[in-house]
């Protein structure tokens, strides 16, 4: 869990079937720090226009995140395929928001988003199937209100709404055309990886794990199993970089 709200948003689409058998997509955005459901948007498919609609709703309610983490879906990114920036990446870059993409051909997107997809799916299954996208959107708004104000064991009994508003938010750090570097590192027995002259502490629970490291200037994001393990701005005055910087940004 990242120590600041709006440091990382995880975005993904999940399929749902309407009452007439038509397939639809729910674009869901989760704040990594608080588990707040930033937006749930009913769409015909996972396409750039509907993804942007979901993101702009999130921006209007909660501000701009420093980083957006997605899977390798073509509407989110072309990075892993060697393509130029897709429309979603261009729009986010214009706002100074960095984009990170999880592993290609991985069956999961990001841990938190996969879990909330399951929670949402169970909630929808317990109710009559919506007939239209408008009906689905109305259900999603009811779900979000309940989910965001429900006490969560992983948040020490706080609600996602309480946790999101309990501390200062991260912000985009400036122009972010795309991630400048990407490599893998194996965490040491104490859960540390090295990047250049810096040592980044991930915690002992990650000892021996293979980490994907993305950086742009001094902004660094570390993924383990496609989940954010660390996101920080390097302090070049010290060698050891603990993962406790509340102003850290992707």
C-alpha positions as CSV (number, residue, x, y, z in Angstrom):
1,X,0.0,0.0,0.0
2,X,1.4,3.4,-1.0
3,X,1.6,5.9,1.9
4,X,-0.1,8.8,0.1
5,X,-3.5,9.1,-1.5
6,X,-3.4,9.8,-5.3
7,X,0.1,8.6,-5.6
8,X,-1.0,5.6,-7.6
9,X,-4.4,4.8,-9.2
10,X,-5.0,1.3,-10.5
11,X,-7.4,1.1,-13.5
12,X,-8.8,-1.9,-15.2
13,X,-11.9,-3.2,-17.0
14,X,-14.1,-6.1,-16.0
15,X,-16.9,-7.7,-18.1
16,X,-20.5,-8.0,-17.1
17,X,-23.6,-9.4,-18.9
18,X,-26.8,-7.4,-19.2
19,X,-30.2,-8.9,-18.9
20,X,-30.5,-9.5,-22.7
21,X,-27.2,-11.4,-22.8
22,X,-25.3,-8.4,-24.2
23,X,-21.7,-8.1,-22.8
24,X,-20.6,-4.8,-21.3
25,X,-17.5,-3.5,-19.5
26,X,-17.1,-1.8,-16.2
27,X,-14.0,0.5,-16.1
28,X,-13.0,0.6,-12.4
29,X,-10.4,2.9,-10.8
30,X,-9.0,2.2,-7.3
31,X,-6.7,4.4,-5.2
32,X,-3.7,2.3,-4.1
33,X,-3.3,4.0,-0.7
34,X,-6.9,4.0,0.5
35,X,-8.6,1.4,-1.6
36,X,-11.1,4.1,-2.5
37,X,-13.2,3.3,-5.5
38,X,-12.4,6.4,-7.5
39,X,-14.8,5.6,-10.4
40,X,-16.9,2.8,-11.8
41,X,-18.0,3.5,-15.4
42,X,-20.4,1.4,-17.4
43,X,-19.2,1.0,-21.0
44,X,-19.9,-1.0,-24.2
45,X,-16.2,-2.1,-24.2
46,X,-12.8,-1.3,-22.9
47,X,-12.1,1.6,-25.3
48,X,-10.1,4.8,-24.9
49,X,-13.2,7.2,-24.9
50,X,-14.8,5.3,-22.0
51,X,-11.6,5.0,-20.1
52,X,-11.1,8.7,-20.4
53,X,-14.6,9.3,-19.2
54,X,-13.9,7.2,-16.1
55,X,-10.7,9.0,-15.4
56,X,-12.1,12.5,-15.9
57,X,-14.9,11.6,-13.4
58,X,-12.2,10.6,-11.0
59,X,-10.2,13.9,-11.6
60,X,-13.3,15.9,-10.9
61,X,-14.0,14.2,-7.6
62,X,-10.5,13.6,-6.3
63,X,-7.9,15.5,-8.3
64,X,-5.1,14.3,-10.5
65,X,-3.0,11.3,-9.4
66,X,0.8,11.2,-9.7
67,X,0.7,7.8,-11.5
68,X,-1.8,5.5,-13.2
69,X,-1.1,1.8,-13.2
70,X,-2.9,-0.4,-15.8
71,X,-2.6,-3.8,-17.5
72,X,-1.4,-4.2,-21.1
73,X,-4.8,-3.6,-22.7
74,X,-4.4,-1.7,-26.0
75,X,-6.8,1.0,-24.9
76,X,-4.5,1.7,-21.9
77,X,-1.1,1.5,-23.4
78,X,1.1,0.3,-26.3
79,X,4.4,0.4,-24.3
80,X,4.9,-3.4,-24.0
81,X,4.2,-3.8,-27.7
82,X,6.6,-1.1,-28.7
83,X,3.9,1.1,-30.1
84,X,3.8,4.9,-29.9
85,X,1.8,6.4,-27.1
86,X,-1.9,5.5,-27.3
87,X,-4.6,8.2,-26.7
88,X,-5.0,7.5,-23.0
89,X,-1.2,7.8,-22.5
90,X,-1.0,11.0,-24.5
91,X,-3.9,12.6,-22.5
92,X,-2.3,11.6,-19.1
93,X,1.1,12.8,-20.2
94,X,-0.4,16.2,-21.0
95,X,-1.5,16.4,-17.4
96,X,1.9,15.3,-16.1
97,X,0.7,11.9,-15.0
98,X,3.1,9.0,-15.3
99,X,1.7,5.7,-16.7
100,X,3.0,2.3,-15.6
101,X,2.0,-1.0,-17.3
102,X,2.0,-4.4,-15.7
103,X,3.5,-7.5,-17.4
104,X,2.3,-8.6,-20.8
105,X,0.3,-11.8,-21.1
106,X,-0.3,-11.8,-17.3
107,X,-3.7,-13.0,-16.3
108,X,-4.1,-10.4,-13.6
109,X,-3.8,-6.7,-13.7
110,X,-3.1,-5.4,-10.2
111,X,-3.8,-7.1,-6.9
112,X,-6.2,-4.5,-5.4
113,X,-8.1,-4.0,-8.6
114,X,-8.6,-7.8,-9.1
115,X,-9.9,-8.1,-5.6
116,X,-12.4,-5.2,-5.9
117,X,-13.6,-6.7,-9.3
118,X,-14.5,-9.8,-7.3
119,X,-16.3,-7.8,-4.6
120,X,-18.2,-5.9,-7.2
121,X,-19.1,-9.0,-9.2
122,X,-20.5,-10.7,-6.1
123,X,-22.6,-7.6,-5.3
124,X,-24.0,-7.4,-8.8
125,X,-24.8,-11.1,-8.9
126,X,-27.0,-10.7,-5.9
127,X,-29.2,-8.3,-7.8
128,X,-31.3,-8.5,-10.9
129,X,-29.2,-8.0,-14.1
130,X,-29.5,-4.5,-15.5
131,X,-31.2,-4.1,-18.9
132,X,-29.2,-1.1,-20.1
133,X,-25.9,0.7,-19.5
134,X,-27.9,3.4,-17.7
135,X,-29.3,0.9,-15.3
136,X,-25.9,-0.6,-14.8
137,X,-24.4,2.8,-14.1
138,X,-27.1,3.5,-11.4
139,X,-26.2,0.2,-9.7
140,X,-22.5,1.1,-9.8
141,X,-23.1,4.4,-8.1
142,X,-25.1,2.6,-5.3
143,X,-22.3,0.1,-5.0
144,X,-19.5,2.8,-4.8
145,X,-21.3,4.6,-2.0
146,X,-21.6,1.5,0.0
147,X,-18.1,0.3,-0.7
148,X,-16.4,3.6,0.0
149,X,-18.1,4.0,3.3
150,X,-17.8,0.4,4.6
151,X,-15.2,-0.3,7.2
152,X,-12.3,-2.3,5.8
153,X,-10.1,-4.8,7.8
154,X,-7.1,-4.0,5.7
155,X,-7.4,-0.3,6.6
156,X,-7.5,-1.0,10.4
157,X,-11.2,-0.5,10.5
158,X,-11.3,2.8,8.5
159,X,-13.5,3.2,5.5
160,X,-11.8,3.9,2.1
161,X,-13.3,7.4,2.3
162,X,-11.8,8.1,5.7
163,X,-8.4,6.8,4.7
164,X,-8.3,8.8,1.5
165,X,-9.1,12.1,3.3
166,X,-6.9,11.4,6.3
167,X,-3.6,12.7,4.8
168,X,-2.2,15.0,2.1
169,X,-2.5,13.9,-1.5
170,X,0.3,13.3,-3.9
171,X,0.3,15.3,-7.2
172,X,1.8,14.9,-10.7
173,X,5.4,15.9,-10.6
174,X,5.5,17.6,-14.0
175,X,5.8,16.6,-17.6
176,X,5.7,12.9,-18.0
177,X,5.8,11.8,-21.6
178,X,6.6,8.1,-20.7
179,X,8.7,6.0,-18.4
180,X,12.4,6.6,-19.2
181,X,13.8,3.3,-17.9
182,X,12.7,-0.2,-17.0
183,X,14.7,-3.1,-15.5
184,X,14.3,-6.1,-13.1
185,X,16.0,-6.6,-9.8
186,X,16.0,-9.4,-7.2
187,X,15.3,-8.2,-3.7
188,X,18.0,-9.1,-1.1
189,X,17.4,-11.2,2.0
190,X,16.5,-8.0,3.8
191,X,14.1,-6.8,1.0
192,X,16.3,-4.2,-0.6
193,X,17.0,-3.6,-4.3
194,X,19.7,-1.4,-5.8
195,X,19.2,1.2,-8.5
196,X,22.4,3.0,-9.5
197,X,23.9,4.2,-6.3
198,X,20.6,4.0,-4.3
199,X,19.3,1.2,-2.1
200,X,15.5,1.0,-2.0
201,X,13.9,-0.7,1.0
202,X,10.8,-2.8,0.1
203,X,10.4,-4.7,3.4
204,X,11.5,-8.2,4.4
205,X,8.2,-9.6,3.1
206,X,9.6,-9.1,-0.4
207,X,13.0,-10.8,0.2
208,X,14.1,-12.8,-2.8
209,X,11.2,-11.5,-5.0
210,X,11.8,-10.3,-8.6
211,X,10.9,-6.7,-8.9
212,X,10.2,-4.6,-12.0
213,X,11.7,-1.1,-11.6
214,X,10.4,1.8,-13.6
215,X,12.0,5.3,-13.4
216,X,11.7,8.7,-14.9
217,X,14.4,11.0,-13.5
218,X,14.3,10.6,-9.8
219,X,10.8,9.2,-9.7
220,X,10.8,5.4,-9.2
221,X,8.0,2.8,-9.1
222,X,8.6,-0.8,-8.1
223,X,6.2,-3.6,-9.0
224,X,6.2,-7.1,-7.6
225,X,3.7,-9.5,-9.1
226,X,2.1,-6.5,-10.9
227,X,1.4,-4.8,-7.6
228,X,3.0,-1.6,-6.4
229,X,5.6,-2.4,-3.8
230,X,7.2,1.1,-3.7
231,X,6.8,4.4,-5.3
232,X,9.1,7.3,-4.4
233,X,11.2,10.2,-5.4
234,X,14.9,9.4,-4.8
235,X,16.8,11.5,-2.3
236,X,20.2,11.8,-3.9
237,X,21.7,13.0,-0.6
238,X,21.4,9.6,1.0
239,X,22.1,6.1,-0.2
240,X,19.3,4.2,1.6
241,X,15.8,5.1,0.4
242,X,13.1,3.8,2.8
243,X,9.7,3.4,1.4
244,X,8.1,5.8,3.8
245,X,8.2,9.1,1.9
246,X,4.6,10.5,2.2
247,X,5.3,12.9,-0.7
248,X,6.6,10.1,-2.9
249,X,5.2,10.1,-6.4
250,X,5.2,7.7,-9.3
